[in-house]
Amino acid sequence: MRRKKLEESLKESEAKLRKLFMNAPVGIFRATSKGELLDVNPEMARIAGFDSYDQVPSTIHDVSLRMYVDPGSTDAFLQQLRDTGYVENFECEAFRWDGEHIWLSMSARISRHLSDDDFEIEGFAVEITPRKEFEGLLEEYRLAVEGSEELMAVVDKAYIYRMVNTAYLKRYGKNREEVIGKSVGDLVGMHYFQFIVKPYMDRCFAGENVVYERKAFYPTIGSRRLEVHYHPLWSGSRVEKIVAILRDITDYKKAENELRQSQHQLRQLAAYLQNVREQERTEIARTVHDELGQALTGLKIDLGLHEKQLARCLPDHAPLFEAAKSMTGLVDYLIKFTRELVSELRPSILDDLGLDAAVEWYIEKYRSRTGLSVSYSSGAGLEMLDGEIATALYRIVVESLTNVTRHARATAVMVDLIIADQILRLTIRDDGVGITRDRVNRTRSFGIVGMRERALAFGGTIEFDGRPGKGTTVRVQIPLAGKT
């Protein structure tokens, strides 16, 4: 009876152990020192790559033979077992049954010695592939941060450094132990921290992404200009830390200032050349009007006198009368052409009556020449404009209407010229095909470039708004404070 109870108790214990073996959340295995797997539980079968425990073959020796990716891992694992009789948290890369690589953490012990070099092992295995991938990702981030030329740091709510990269340490000439655990004020100076740095950090701790520029002095290289970015690190609904990224923009700012100065000088040169060009136009127009115009007028008068003399002396000589009339017609054409040439070079109405009258006169000519419907409206105060501004606006109007004729295929144009809030506003709209953004930005569109430079020369702006099939709008705005 006692023996029977012992057998039943033993069977019950074996059943419990088997149940624990089969339902354990970690992989459990038995193997030989030669690498032959003797038994695995369902979790170990899953780790090994089987879809179910039923797929585990009756003999699983083939699984064991190709388990370790690095053969050296096998030697190290077995050597530790021989030396101490057990292994704890041994990490290695292994093959799954389908050939995929996974990472395992194993703990095992020798359960039975078969001979001096042959023994059986029993142990546990946990797949740590996600952890290893995360560690690899962290290492990539660490290498990226450490290799960055930008200065990076993590600061907590007490303004204590929790992390800094190599570039940050190098810039301040410190080692990591001199910075980590210290306050920002200790490194940059308490006064500078309180009045310059801290207000921006406080905004970031309030949840705001902060970007600003500041100057900083470094013992190793002196004064530099920095672009500073603060990004909040949230913990639930609170910002516990901030990431500070400092980018040295000293050289960029220097280049930017040099480029700005160069652009300013080029614009000054362009404005000067425009003025010279207008002066030359005015001089040529005056010369053509005074010299050629007067000469042609005198020639017409002389031809008229000769025509009268011919009428008295040779009243029946028809060929001479026809020749005289032909010459008079030619002179009339030349006088008209000269007058139009003078107007194109420099319309006297612009100097005599101002921008408003000049634009109205040109639009009337443009309307009769092209047949387009052109409306024009203007406001008060245009007669007080500075002569150079009036010239620039007149040229922009001429160039815009020329572009309408050449490219827009429009049927109607509206021109509006007013002064409002000390700003001169010119708007030209057409109902044509609409200018494309590519054409606006094309560097060889010299007409557009010229209009833009004329506006910029007086601190103004010009916009080209083209809509396919709905036309183009040109907007010019020039501030007039102190310029009238």
DAMOBEL-V178218 format. One line per field, one symbol per residue. psi: psi as a letter, one per 40 degrees, with the letter a starting at -180 (. if undefined). Layout:
psi=???
//
This chain:
psi=ddddddddddddddddddddddeheihhihiieeehhdiiiddddddeeididdehidhfdddddfdhdhdddddddddddddeeihhfhhihihideeihihihihiihdhhdadehiiiiaihhhfddddddddddddddddddeieihiihhaeefhhdhiiddddddefiiddedheiiddddehdddddeddddddddddeehhhhiiiiihhddeahihihhhhhihigbeihdiihhhhhhfdddddddddddddddddddddddddddddddddddddddddcddddddddddddddddddddddgeegddddddddddddddddddddddddddddghdddddeiddddddddddddddddeihhihiiaiedeeiiddddddddddddddddddddddfieiihhhhihhffhhhhhhiifaehiiddddeheegddddddddddddffaihihhhhheeaihhhhhhhehee.
//
